[in-house]
Amino acid sequence: MIRTSLHHLALRVMDPVRSARFYAALLDLPELRRHEDAGSVRAVWLGLGDAVLMLERALRPPGPAEGSAHVLVLACDDLAGAAARLAAADVEVVDRTQFTLYFHDPDGHRVGLSTYRFR
């Protein structure tokens, strides 16, 4: 079963720490987690109600190198079932992690289905 609630919105940003300060101060969003690679912050996750706003230097699956970038991720209870449903609809899974399947919609937007639980 695929739920239609928002899981997270990922935004590609130049400086995750600067962007986190902006969103935290402007919208009073609490910081949930920081991710580092080689000593620099690659992502900051902020609470957004029941969802998460992910401020990331790079997004999965890969997308345009320039301009606005985003990934819509919806909550999913069953990745295997979701994968089967995508395959039956002839929709290619273009990337995956342990918790998330990524694919493109007909307009090329990046979409994910995830079982990851933030809390």
ZIUR-V698775 format. One record per pair of residues at least 6 apart in sequence whose C-alpha atoms are under 8 Angstrom apart, sorted by the first residue. I is the first residue (numbers start at 1). GAP is how many residues later the second one is. Records with the same first field share a line. If there is no record, write none. Layout:
I=GAP ; GAP
//
This chain:
1=75 ; 76 ; 77 ; 80 ; 81
2=73 ; 74 ; 75 ; 76 ; 80
3=71 ; 72 ; 73 ; 74
4=70 ; 71
5=69 ; 70
6=44 ; 45 ; 66 ; 67 ; 68 ; 69
7=43 ; 44 ; 45 ; 66 ; 67 ; 68 ; 107
8=43 ; 44 ; 45 ; 46 ; 64 ; 65 ; 66
9=42 ; 43 ; 44 ; 45 ; 61 ; 62 ; 63 ; 64
10=43 ; 44 ; 45 ; 46 ; 49 ; 60 ; 61 ; 62
11=42 ; 43 ; 44 ; 45 ; 48 ; 58 ; 59 ; 60
12=43 ; 44 ; 45 ; 46 ; 47 ; 56 ; 57 ; 58
13=6 ; 42 ; 43 ; 44 ; 45
14=43
15=42
16=25 ; 26 ; 27 ; 28 ; 39 ; 40 ; 41
17=24 ; 26 ; 27
19=36
20=11 ; 24 ; 25 ; 26 ; 35
23=6
24=6 ; 7 ; 22
29=17 ; 18 ; 19
30=16 ; 17
31=13 ; 14 ; 15 ; 16
32=12 ; 13 ; 14 ; 15
33=11 ; 12 ; 13
34=7 ; 8 ; 9 ; 10 ; 11
35=6 ; 7 ; 8 ; 9
36=6 ; 7
42=14 ; 15 ; 16
43=11 ; 12 ; 13 ; 14
44=10 ; 11 ; 12
45=7 ; 8 ; 9 ; 10
46=6 ; 7 ; 8 ; 9
47=6
59=11 ; 12
60=11 ; 35 ; 42
61=33 ; 34 ; 41 ; 49
63=6 ; 47
70=40
71=38 ; 39 ; 40 ; 41
72=38 ; 39 ; 40
73=38 ; 39 ; 40 ; 41
74=37 ; 38 ; 39 ; 40
75=38 ; 39 ; 40
76=6 ; 37 ; 38 ; 39
77=37 ; 38
78=37
79=20 ; 21 ; 22 ; 34 ; 35 ; 36
82=31
83=10 ; 18
86=6 ; 7
91=12 ; 13
92=11 ; 12
93=8 ; 9 ; 10
94=7 ; 8 ; 9 ; 10
95=6 ; 7 ; 8
96=6
99=15 ; 16 ; 17
100=12 ; 13 ; 14 ; 15 ; 16
101=11 ; 12 ; 13
102=8 ; 9 ; 10 ; 11
103=7 ; 8 ; 9
104=6 ; 7
105=6
//
